[in-house]
Amino acid sequence: MLEVHQFPCLSDNYGYLLHNSVTGETAAIDTPDAKEYLKQAAAKGWTITHIWNTHWHPDHAGGNEAIQEATGCTILGPAEVEGKFPIDRVVAHGETVNLGDYRVDVIDVSGHTNGHIAFHIPEQGIAFVGDAVFALGCGRMFEGEPKQFWNSLDRIRRLPTETTLYCAHEYTQSNARFALHADPDNEALKDYAAEIDAKRARGEWTVPAVLSRELATNPFLRADDPAMMAKWGGNAPHETFAALRAAKDNF
């Protein structure tokens, strides 16, 4: 089994270390805070052997150089990281990487940025999705277009429904407020939002999320639902998605 070690860093990021106990390999999923990643790895008795970047933003790739200098690790990620932060291998949609015997599928989830990728490990039922999708939300569309982003979210939607989604930020409570505005009659969403409020009141994390629950409650993953299309407009799901994303940006 692979072990996922999750920890908070920066103001609202989550860091992830993925460890193969058989080979001793450890992948850092993104590098928002090099010092904290190295501290967390040391506390676990692990050495970071790989960095897997999801996209180029500094709170995802900004620690590449410092961690590589400290560990000699190999860095891989999308082409958009090149020229901004150190990277050794560019990977793209449809390729695979490995952590020991575990196959990791690279998925295009562009839209937040034009080269954003996710890492899906089918055997473990987990996916590291960066800022493409959040619990009850999705990333801002900084670089992409609505149809592109919707197609990316649809790739995530098509993963096995039991997949655990490890996203990069603790945004869930604010996402829930918008979700309730976007889809006020969704009873499953109301229950989810109440659980989130209770968890945050106790200082608990709301990440990771389970895809099956997101499919029922996350408005951005439901832009093809007839009721959502009727409420938010659009003749195609990507048009409804665009309306939802614009509304969230101004909420």
N, C-alpha and C positions, 0 to 999 in steps of 0.2 A: 504493500500500500504506500501511496504517497501521502505525506503529511503537509497540510497547509497551516502555516503559522501567520496569523493576522495580527496587526498592531496599528494603532493610530499614529499619525505623524503629521507634521505641519499643522495647519489650523483645522482641516476637516478631511484630510486624505486618510486612506488606509493603505498600509504597506503589506505586501505578501511575500513570504518565502515558501517555496515549494521544494520539499526535501524527499529524496529517494534514499531510504535507509539501507538498501542493498548496496548501491554503488557509492553512496556518500555524496552524490551530486546535489547541489542546491541552486535553484533558479530564483533570482530576484525578479518579481513581476513589477516592472517599472522601478524608477529610482527617485522618488520625490525628495528624499532626505537621506543622503549617503551616510551621515553619521549615525542616524537611528537604525538604518538597515544593518550596518556593521555591528552595532551594539546588540541588536536583536539576534543576529546570527551567532555572535560570540556567546551570548547567554544560552543559546540552544546547543552549543558545541559544534556548530556547522561552519563550513567555509563556503562562501558564495562562489560557485563555479560558472554560473551563467547569469546573464541579464537578458530578460525578454521585454523589449519595449512595445507598448501598444500604439503609441503615437509620439509626436515630437514635442509636445508642450513641456516646458521646463519642470512642471510638477510631476512629470512622468519620465523624463529622460535627463534631467539636470544633474543627477548624481552619478551618471555613468562613469565619468572620468575618475572621480575620487574612489569609487568602489573598484574599478579595474586596477587602479594604481595600488590599492591595498591588497588585492586578491589575485590579480592576473587573470580574471574571469574572461569568458568570451561573451561578446554582446551581439545580440541579433534583434532585428526589428524591421519596420517598414522603411522603404527608401527615403521617406520624408525626414527621417532622423539624420541622414547623411548631410554633412556640411554644417550641422548645428551642434551635434554632440557625438562623441566617439561611438562607432559601431563597426563590428567585424564582418557581419553577414547580413545581407538584406534578404528578407523573406516576404512572400506575397501569398495572396489567396490561392488555396489549393495545394500549397506545399505542406510538408510535415517536418517537425523537429522531434527530437527525442530527449527524454530524461531517463537514462538507462533503457529499459525495455518498454517504457511507456511511450506510445505514439501521441503526438500533440498536433492537432490540425490547426492550420492557420486560416482564419476566416476574414474576408473583407467586411468590415463594419464601418466604412467611411461615411462621412457626413458631418460629424463634429470637426474632424479634419479630413482632408482628402485622401490620406493614406492610412487611416486608423485600421488596426487589425485586432482581432481577438484570438485567444488561444483556448482551444477546446480539447479536453482529454476524455475521449469517449469511455474508456475503460473505468474511469473514476467518476464519470457523471458530473464533471465540473467544467466551468468556463471562466476565464479571466477576460472581462469585457471592457476594462478601462472606463472611458467616459462615454461609450456608445449608448449604453442603457444603464439606468439606475433603478433601484427599488422605487417603483411608482413614477419613474421619470425617464428622461433621456438627456444626452448632452445638448448644449447649445449648438446650433448649426453655424459654426464660425466660418467654415470654408466650403461646405458641400451645398447641394441642392436638394429640395424636398424629395424628389423621386429617388435620388441616390440614397438618401438617408432612410427612406421608407423601405427600400429594397434591402438595406443593411439590417434594419430591425426585423424584416421578414426572415432573413437568414437565422437570426437568433430565435425567432418564434418557431422555426422548424427543427430546432434541436429537440432531443427527447424531453418530454415535459417534466421529468424528474430532475433535470439538470440544475445544479446549484450555480448561481451567477455571482461571481465575485466582482463587484464594481468598486470604483476607486474613491468614492466620497460618501460621507455621511450627510446626505441631502434629503433623507426620506421624509422627515416630518414636514418640511416645506413642500416637498413634492406631493405629499398627501393632501395638503390644503388645496393645491391646485387641482389635483385629481378629483376631489369632492366637488369642486366648482365645475369641472368639466363633465362629470358623470354623477350627478347628485342622487340618482335613484338606485345606484349600484349597492346592494346590500352587502355583498362580499367585500367591497371597498370600504364601506362604513366599519365593518368589523376589523379589517386590516388597519385602518387609520386609528381606531381606538387602541389596538394592540401597540402600535407604534408610539402613540402618546404615552402609554403606560411604560413602555421600555425606556423612552427618553427621560421620563420623570425619575426613573431609577438609575439613570446614567448608563444604560445598556446600549449596545450596538444594535442597529437594525439591518446590518449587512453581514453575511450574504443574503440573497433572496433566492427563492425557488421559482423556476420558470412557470410552473403550472399556476401558481398564485398570481404571478405578474400577468399572465395571459388573461386572467379573469378580472384584473383590477387596474392595470397600468393603462391609462388612456392612450398613450402613444403606441402601444402594441395592439390597440383595439380600433385603429383608424379605419379599418375595413368593416366594422360592425355597422349594420344599417342604421341603428339608433344613433350612433355617434356621427355618422355621415349626415343624417337628417338634422341633428342639432347644430353641427359645426360647419356644414356646407361641404361642397366638393363633389365632383362627379366621379372621382377616382380616389382610392385610399391615400395616395400621396398628397392630394389636394386637401383632404381632411387633416392629414398629418401636419401639413404646412400651416393650416389655420390654428391647430392646437399649439404648435410650437410658437407661433407668433403671439398667441394669447398668453402662453406661459412666460414669454420674454417680457411681457408688460403687466404681469399679474402682481 
